[in-house]
Amino acid sequence: MGYHGRIVISLPPQSDGVPWPTKQWIREAPGPDVDVERLERTMARVFATPHVQATGETHATVVIHRGRLVAERYAVGKNADETFYSWSMAKSMLHACLGMMVRDGKLDVQAPAAVPGWQDESDPRRQITVDQLLRMSSGLGFNEDYVDAETSDAIEMLFGSGKPDAAAYAESKSLEHSPGSFWPYSSGTTNILAALLGRLIGGDPSAYRGFLHSRLFDRIGMSSADPRFDDAGNWVASSFVFARAEDFARFGLLYLRNGIWEGERLLPEGWVDYARTPTPTNELGEYGAHWWLATDGTGTFSANGYRGQYIVLSPERDVIVVRHGATEPDQAGGNYLYMREILDCFPVGEPTD
């Protein structure tokens, strides 16, 4: 089937009268069909001091409607020039870069992932496909724990013995399930893919960094983007891109516009639909290919990061919500409600005027 999937909610195009925000966002007040009072009230509530217990600290919120920046707010001590952690939002950026390799004819997502250490004929891992890694259904053992450093593979990979070569740490894991049969969230699979991307690009870390900037970040105006690399020269794409909130919104717009920027297709036809097609092994249907999916029928999908970093895309409302902060696990539900309430301030469908 390739990488295509069946999607019922289409992605909105950029309006002819709205310039692409490669150099700067068009900032204007929300239109008359937006519930402005509710929007202002919702944002004011979560930025109140002391911080709202339901959501934790909110450091920044940027809202894009129909390609224009219509609302933004920053916590005391933060501002529009500050760069924020991506954490796992970077995973979705890796998805974009792998799509570029597909478009270049250098990658087949249904083919085995060609990890050098898996190539012995007796190694069952040599059959793991790129698609299974993108859908976190590789079958590799990996404990995605953010608290218990004694048992967590994620902590060990990012900050312990795996830090010099995150991909090698993840690649060393053995199969615990047949590939394609089980879904566990795994940052290790992302770093395996990041190393694969580096091999496809070729050259040294400067060539890798140059690719990220020339093909993605600079191309869409993410001038503040700062991807971080490990000692082995690979992008730690599970976790590390720093950027301004409005630059994360630019990345969101690339996906909300179906991989097109300034009229040019940057991602393959169908690549965004592939990202937002549910993974069969994820029982709740909330995970696609390195993107999270709403299960409420709205078609909303998002790049999510540790402690409440979000790029939320609503195709039916043509809205992007970027949220940065410091949220504890038991406050995640409050954050979902916050972003859902922002989306509900905007109308479904095309403008009426």
Secondary structure in CASP SS format (residue, H / E / C, confidence):
PFRMAT SS
TARGET T0000
AUTHOR 0000-0000-0000
METHOD secondary structure of the structure
MODEL  1
M C 1.00
G C 1.00
Y C 1.00
H C 1.00
G C 1.00
R C 1.00
I C 1.00
V C 1.00
I C 1.00
S C 1.00
L C 1.00
P C 1.00
P C 1.00
Q C 1.00
S C 1.00
D C 1.00
G C 1.00
V C 1.00
P C 1.00
W C 1.00
P C 1.00
T C 1.00
K C 1.00
Q C 1.00
W C 1.00
I C 1.00
R E 1.00
E C 1.00
A C 1.00
P C 1.00
G C 1.00
P C 1.00
D C 1.00
V C 1.00
D C 1.00
V H 1.00
E H 1.00
R H 1.00
L H 1.00
E H 1.00
R H 1.00
T H 1.00
M H 1.00
A H 1.00
R H 1.00
V H 1.00
F C 1.00
A C 1.00
T C 1.00
P C 1.00
H C 1.00
V C 1.00
Q C 1.00
A C 1.00
T C 1.00
G C 1.00
E E 1.00
T E 1.00
H E 1.00
A E 1.00
T E 1.00
V E 1.00
V E 1.00
I E 1.00
H E 1.00
R C 1.00
G C 1.00
R E 1.00
L E 1.00
V E 1.00
A E 1.00
E E 1.00
R E 1.00
Y E 1.00
A C 1.00
V C 1.00
G C 1.00
K C 1.00
N C 1.00
A C 1.00
D C 1.00
E C 1.00
T E 1.00
F E 1.00
Y E 1.00
S C 1.00
W C 1.00
S C 1.00
M H 1.00
A H 1.00
K H 1.00
S H 1.00
M H 1.00
L H 1.00
H H 1.00
A H 1.00
C H 1.00
L H 1.00
G H 1.00
M H 1.00
M H 1.00
V H 1.00
R H 1.00
D C 1.00
G C 1.00
K C 1.00
L C 1.00
D C 1.00
V C 1.00
Q C 1.00
A C 1.00
P E 1.00
A C 1.00
A C 1.00
V C 1.00
P H 1.00
G H 1.00
W H 1.00
Q C 1.00
D C 1.00
E C 1.00
S C 1.00
D C 1.00
P H 1.00
R H 1.00
R H 1.00
Q H 1.00
I C 1.00
T E 1.00
V H 1.00
D H 1.00
Q H 1.00
L H 1.00
L H 1.00
R C 1.00
M C 1.00
S C 1.00
S C 1.00
G C 1.00
L E 1.00
G C 1.00
F C 1.00
N C 1.00
E C 1.00
D C 1.00
Y C 1.00
V C 1.00
D C 1.00
A C 1.00
E C 1.00
T C 1.00
S C 1.00
D H 1.00
A H 1.00
I H 1.00
E H 1.00
M H 1.00
L H 1.00
F H 1.00
G C 1.00
S C 1.00
G C 1.00
K H 1.00
P H 1.00
D H 1.00
A H 1.00
A H 1.00
A H 1.00
Y H 1.00
A H 1.00
E H 1.00
S C 1.00
K C 1.00
S C 1.00
L E 1.00
E C 1.00
H C 1.00
S C 1.00
P C 1.00
G C 1.00
S C 1.00
F C 1.00
W C 1.00
P C 1.00
Y C 1.00
S C 1.00
S H 1.00
G H 1.00
T H 1.00
T H 1.00
N H 1.00
I H 1.00
L H 1.00
A H 1.00
A H 1.00
L H 1.00
L H 1.00
G H 1.00
R H 1.00
L H 1.00
I H 1.00
G C 1.00
G C 1.00
D C 1.00
P H 1.00
S H 1.00
A H 1.00
Y H 1.00
R H 1.00
G H 1.00
F H 1.00
L H 1.00
H H 1.00
S H 1.00
R H 1.00
L H 1.00
F H 1.00
D C 1.00
R C 1.00
I C 1.00
G C 1.00
M C 1.00
S C 1.00
S C 1.00
A C 1.00
D E 1.00
P E 1.00
R C 1.00
F E 1.00
D C 1.00
D C 1.00
A C 1.00
G C 1.00
N C 1.00
W E 1.00
V C 1.00
A C 1.00
S C 1.00
S C 1.00
F C 1.00
V E 1.00
F E 1.00
A E 1.00
R E 1.00
A H 1.00
E H 1.00
D H 1.00
F H 1.00
A H 1.00
R H 1.00
F H 1.00
G H 1.00
L H 1.00
L H 1.00
Y H 1.00
L H 1.00
R C 1.00
N C 1.00
G C 1.00
I E 1.00
W E 1.00
E C 1.00
G C 1.00
E E 1.00
R E 1.00
L C 1.00
L C 1.00
P C 1.00
E C 1.00
G C 1.00
W H 1.00
V H 1.00
D H 1.00
Y H 1.00
A H 1.00
R C 1.00
T C 1.00
P C 1.00
T C 1.00
P C 1.00
T C 1.00
N C 1.00
E C 1.00
L C 1.00
G C 1.00
E C 1.00
Y E 1.00
G C 1.00
A C 1.00
H C 1.00
W C 1.00
W E 1.00
L E 1.00
A C 1.00
T C 1.00
D C 1.00
G C 1.00
T C 1.00
G C 1.00
T C 1.00
F E 1.00
S E 1.00
A E 1.00
N E 1.00
G E 1.00
Y C 1.00
R C 1.00
G C 1.00
Q E 1.00
Y E 1.00
I E 1.00
V E 1.00
L E 1.00
S E 1.00
P C 1.00
E C 1.00
R C 1.00
D C 1.00
V E 1.00
I E 1.00
V E 1.00
V E 1.00
R E 1.00
H E 1.00
G E 1.00
A E 1.00
T C 1.00
E C 1.00
P H 1.00
D H 1.00
Q H 1.00
A H 1.00
G H 1.00
G H 1.00
N H 1.00
Y H 1.00
L H 1.00
Y H 1.00
M H 1.00
R H 1.00
E H 1.00
I H 1.00
L H 1.00
D H 1.00
C C 1.00
F C 1.00
P C 1.00
V C 1.00
G C 1.00
E C 1.00
P C 1.00
T C 1.00
D C 1.00
END
